[in-house]
Amino acid sequence: MVEAGDWTGLEDPEGLAQRAANAAAAVADAADEDAEVSVMLTDDASIRELNRQWRGKDKATNVLSFPAPEQPGFEGPRHLGDIALAYETLVREAEEESKTLADHFAHLVVHGILHLLGYDHEVEAEAEVMEALEVKALATLGIADPYRDMAA
């Protein structure tokens, strides 16, 4: 869903989000799960408000993930949760990191999906596991390791 922002600079965001989500699920061994995710494409102002409201951080960010609680007895695809991405932040970060917008978008969708599957990066050991899964998922999409240049 495009909620705000001019996302016309990204070709087929829905298809790219689907491929990135599938890649994340595959590397996290969740590909067989019948699940769905909502992805909201928005702008910095909207994501800043979400970040302030839900995380107490009054600033824009690139991606937010909102895991959904499991609903015992519910039949049909499990709703893993929602992901929100901010256009201006994605564009700025992609330019600063010399990445294509599509590659950065795919990375953040993978990142968000892994959060919805229970992965986190608050402590270093968890971050290493999550980053390794991100790199593996992105490689299946033909996208280079986004952390490679950061380690230098």
Protein Blocks (a to p, Z undefined) as FASTA:
>chain_A
ZZbdjfklpghkllmmmmmmmmmmmmnopmmpccddddddddfklmmmmmmmmnopacdd
fbdcddddddehiacjddfbdcdddfklmmmmmmmnopafklmmmmmmmmmmmmmnopac
kbmklmmmmmmmmmmmmmmnopacfklmmmZZ
